[in-house]
Amino acid sequence: MNPDLPALLRLFRTENVGPVTWRRLMDECGSATNALAALPERAKRGGRRAPLAIPDQDVVEREIEGVVKLGGRMVTLFDPDYPPLLAELPDTPPILSVLGSSACLASGGVGIVGARNASAAGMRFAESLATELSQAGMTVVSGLARGIDGAAHAGALAGRPFPEWGGTVAAIAGGLDIVYPQEHAALQRRIAEGGAVVTEAPLGTTPQARHFPRRNRLIAGLSLGTVVVEAAFHSGSLITAKLADAYSRQVFAVPGSPLDPRCRGSNNLLRNGARLAEGIDDILPCLRNASKAGGARFGGFAERPSAWGAPGVEGSAIVDADLDKARERVLSLLSYAPVPVDDLVGRCQFSVSVVLSALAELELAGRAEILPGGSVILLTPPAAD
């Protein structure tokens, strides 16, 4: 076990410390211990009055022991077995709880997602596709939900010709000790034996609606490409597709009947440039290209370097006066609608390091939240003029 894990986990479990702020604090402070010591002042600078809730050492040690008792382990961003594809994300979770084999996390997989109330034909297609991908040595990544997700996991497990080939990863929104949905308890056990179950949530976390976007980010981040099978408008599967696109990963969609509302979202992806997927031959050649050159973009998103930069890269020295000005400017630009951080950087006229530090302090103060995929929303209104 990483000897720094308790301190790293304390920082990650601290109130208002999201993945981006966690990494920013680590970059600026040099260690989790130093970051924990700096939290009160950084939150105060962001405008917080009440103390932050920082878990005690014994609380995180009990969580670590609980994961081990389940047969799992915790993997940090600094560990050699942290999933390399996931580590590329600017908002990658700094600590994962993993139940199962880390081998299937080491190479790029294929995400398969879709409707919970899927048709029999949609589930049959997802299961068959997952079986073929597994037989080809690919790991199938999904979210353990009803419908398409469950069919994809089952198909991947059925397709493994050898233990070291293929397999499946279930990215879940709750704790490792919580099975959701309950009818997938046996399936989750099989996945832990023939693949891996992974989450960033603490033990005891029961999945709620607000947890699923982060779960969807895990699916997109662990995959070279994501296949959408039967997705209605405004469905969670489309969030996964959008995140995959934001991370420059391939997005595929299976065409469906225009008369079926469960297919309108996936058909719309095709209309906006996602790759058509009718079988494994539509997917594997694109993944080979993606692993060399990055995923294809779709839907009219601008091609430009991200303001987030590479994970773990320290920015230039930050002057307090600049940080104070940047914090005020960022707060004035934020709204209750998500704003890409690239836009904030472009409109603030401060360096990326200064803007990210300002965002970290605002998130610590509970005045802003950095969302999966690199957008920011306002949580409390700016002061009146």
C-alpha positions, 0 to 999 in steps of 0.5 A: 500500500502507498504509505501516503494513501491515508493523507491523500485520501483525507484530502480527497474526502475533504468537503468541496475538494473535487478531482481538479482541486485535489490535483491543483493543491498537490501541485502547489503544496507538494504533498497531501500533508502540506495541502491539508494544512493549507486548506483553511486559508485557501478556503477562506481566501475563496470566501468561505466562513465556516470550517471545512469538514476534513475527515480524521485519520482514523476515518480514512484508515477505516475506509481503507481497511473496509476496502481491503476486507472486501477483497479490494484495494485503493489505487492512487494517481501516483501508483504504477497500476493506475489506469493509464488512459484514465490518468490522461484526463484533466479531471481524473479521480485521484484515488480509485477503489478497485475490486478484481483484476487490475490487468483489464484496467491497464489497456484501453477498453471499449465502452458500451452504454445505452438505455435502461429500458432497452428493447430485447433487440438492443440488449441482444445486440449489446451482448453479441457485440460485447462477446465479439469484442471480448473474444478479440481481446478487448475489455468492455467497460460499462456502468452495471445499470439495467438494460444495455449495461447489464447485457454488455457485461454479460456478453463480455464475460461469456466471450472470454476465451482465456482468463487473461483476455478481454473481460469487463469493467463495471464503473459504479456510482456508489461504494464497493459495498453497495450493489445497485441495482440489487438484481445485479448482485450476482453479475457484480460478483462475476465481474469482480472475478472476471474483470474489475469493479471500480469507483471513486465513491466512499464505502457506504455511498448509495448511488444518487442522480448527482453521482452518475455523471462522475461514474459516466466519466469513468466509463468514457475515461477508461475507454478508447471509444464508447458505443451508444446503443439505444439512448433517448434524448437527455439520457445518461448515455449521451452524457457519457458520449459527450464526455468521451468526445470532450476527452478526444475519444472515439464515439460510436452509435448504433442506428435504430428505428426513428419510431422508437424514442429510445433511439432518438438520442443515438440517432442524433449522435450519428447525425452530428458525426459519431461513427456508425457501429453495426458490428465489431468491424466498424469499431476495431480499426477506428480504435487502432487509429485512436490509440495512435492519434487520439479520438475523432471529434464530433458535434461541432466542438472546437479543436484547440489545446485544452487550458487544463494542461497535462496532469501533474504539471506545475504552472508558473509562480503565482502572485497573490495580487494576481490571484485576488484579481483572477478570483474576482474576475472568474466569479463575475464570469460564472453563472448557473449554466456550465462554462468551459474552463477554456472560455474562462481562461480566454476571458480572464487574461490571466495565466492558466495556473492563476485561473485554476488556483482561483477556481480551486479556492472558489470550489473549496469555499463552496461558491463554484463546482468543477464538473466532469468534462471541464466545465464550471458552474456557479453555486452561490451568487456574486456579491451585488454591485 
